[in-house]
Amino acid sequence: MVNDPVGDFIIQLKNASMAGNAHIVLPYSKLKFAVATTLEKNGFIKSVTKRGKKTRKMIEVELLYIDDGTARIQSVSRVSKPGKRVYQGVKSIFRIRNGKGTIVLSTPKGILTGEEAQKEHVGGEALFQIW
């Protein structure tokens, strides 16, 4: 049993991209699917699809690679953990790795990146940083 599904999800994405896998299949949850669609919109993964019905739902993620074969996802860092939740207001959201990365937040308006949260003028729980 996984106690940190978001942490497990992002580490599986990073490990699969470092191993050179074209795609991965993961168990479905609404939170993981929302995070995956946010990463797809921001160009960190190529595509995300939901497969299966009822209790056998899966998420299929196609990973994105740059022309020279390097993975788009270089590293991830979990910010808010089950033992210590970290919340950020809109004024404390900063750029990650000089704009090469982003921070993903869980806000009242859904799962957003740092830039989207600043445009919407909302803060929330800082889930992880990705670059």
CORCOR-V306490 format. One record per residue. N is the residue number from 1. RES is the residue in three letters. SS is DSSP state (H for helix, E for strand, L for the rest). OMEGA is omega in whole degrees, -180 to 180 (NA if undefined). Layout:
N/RES/SS/OMEGA
N/RES/SS/OMEGA
//
This chain:
1/MET/L/-178
2/VAL/L/180
3/ASN/L/-179
4/ASP/L/-175
5/PRO/H/180
6/VAL/H/178
7/GLY/H/178
8/ASP/H/-179
9/PHE/H/-176
10/ILE/H/177
11/ILE/H/176
12/GLN/H/176
13/LEU/H/-179
14/LYS/H/-178
15/ASN/H/179
16/ALA/H/180
17/SER/H/177
18/MET/H/178
19/ALA/H/179
20/GLY/L/179
21/ASN/L/180
22/ALA/L/179
23/HIS/E/176
24/ILE/E/179
25/VAL/E/-175
26/LEU/E/174
27/PRO/E/-175
28/TYR/L/163
29/SER/L/-179
30/LYS/H/-179
31/LEU/H/179
32/LYS/H/180
33/PHE/H/178
34/ALA/H/178
35/VAL/H/-179
36/ALA/H/179
37/THR/H/176
38/THR/H/178
39/LEU/H/177
40/GLU/H/179
41/LYS/H/-176
42/ASN/L/172
43/GLY/L/177
44/PHE/L/174
45/ILE/E/-175
46/LYS/E/180
47/SER/E/178
48/VAL/E/178
49/THR/E/178
50/LYS/E/-179
51/ARG/E/175
52/GLY/L/-179
53/LYS/L/176
54/LYS/H/-174
55/THR/H/-179
56/ARG/H/179
57/LYS/L/178
58/MET/E/174
59/ILE/E/175
60/GLU/E/-177
61/VAL/E/174
62/GLU/E/-174
63/LEU/E/-177
64/LEU/L/177
65/TYR/E/178
66/ILE/L/-174
67/ASP/L/-179
68/ASP/L/176
69/GLY/L/178
70/THR/L/-178
71/ALA/E/177
72/ARG/L/177
73/ILE/L/179
74/GLN/L/-179
75/SER/L/176
76/VAL/E/179
77/SER/E/180
78/ARG/E/-179
79/VAL/L/-179
80/SER/L/-177
81/LYS/E/179
82/PRO/L/-180
83/GLY/L/-179
84/LYS/E/179
85/ARG/L/-179
86/VAL/L/180
87/TYR/E/179
88/GLN/E/173
89/GLY/L/-177
90/VAL/H/-179
91/LYS/H/-178
92/SER/H/177
93/ILE/L/-177
94/PHE/L/178
95/ARG/L/-179
96/ILE/E/178
97/ARG/H/179
98/ASN/H/177
99/GLY/H/179
100/LYS/L/-180
101/GLY/E/178
102/THR/E/174
103/ILE/E/-180
104/VAL/E/-176
105/LEU/E/171
106/SER/E/-174
107/THR/E/174
108/PRO/L/179
109/LYS/L/178
110/GLY/E/179
111/ILE/E/-177
112/LEU/E/171
113/THR/E/-179
114/GLY/H/-180
115/GLU/H/179
116/GLU/H/179
117/ALA/H/177
118/GLN/H/178
119/LYS/H/179
120/GLU/H/-179
121/HIS/L/176
122/VAL/L/174
123/GLY/L/179
124/GLY/E/180
125/GLU/E/180
126/ALA/E/-177
127/LEU/E/-179
128/PHE/E/173
129/GLN/E/-180
130/ILE/E/177
131/TRP/L/NA
//
